[in-house]
């Protein structure tokens, strides 16, 4: 994953930790090979989610990120098959669970 991301190893570890913290209590709304939609728990601070998204936009421009703070929904998508593993890594870091 690191080869397609501009973060160095310490930066990757910090971003992983941000995703793990933000994902506590999150619900998976949709998951396809190229799209993840998650709903974040009200207890997760919005600035943490926004910081995570901002950094992701800087380091991995191939992600499409759409944050809807009023619904607490984050959509993360990729357009190319070669980036599906990176999306899977984020979904895994969030540790989101299906509502089913």
C-alpha positions, 0 to 999 in steps of 0.5 A, spaced: 500 500 500 505 504 501 507 505 494 501 508 492 501 513 498 505 519 499 505 518 507 512 515 510 511 509 515 510 513 521 505 517 517 501 511 515 501 508 522 498 515 525 493 515 519 491 507 521 490 509 528 485 515 526 481 510 522 481 505 528 479 511 533 474 514 528 471 507 526 469 505 533 462 504 533 461 505 526 456 501 521 457 499 514 452 501 510 455 499 503 461 495 501 463 493 494 470 492 491 470 500 489 466 503 494 465 503 502 459 507 505 460 508 513 456 511 518 460 514 524 457 514 531 455 520 535 461 519 540 466 520 535 468 527 534 467 530 527 474 534 527 477 527 528 473 524 522 475 531 518 482 531 519 483 523 517 479 525 510 483 531 509 490 527 510 487 522 506 486 527 500 493 529 500 496 523 500 492 518 496 488 523 491 486 516 487 480 516 493 474 519 492 471 522 499 465 524 500 463 526 508 456 528 510 457 531 517 449 532 518 448 524 517 455 522 519 456 518 513 463 517 509 463 515 502 470 512 500 471 510 493 476 508 488 475 508 480 480 503 478 481 496 480 488 497 482 486 501 488 481 496 490 486 493 495 487 500 498 480 501 499 480 494 503 485 497 507 481 503 509 475 498 510 479 494 515 482 499 519 475 502 520 473 495 522 466 497 520 460 492 521 454 491 517 447 493 520 444 486 518 
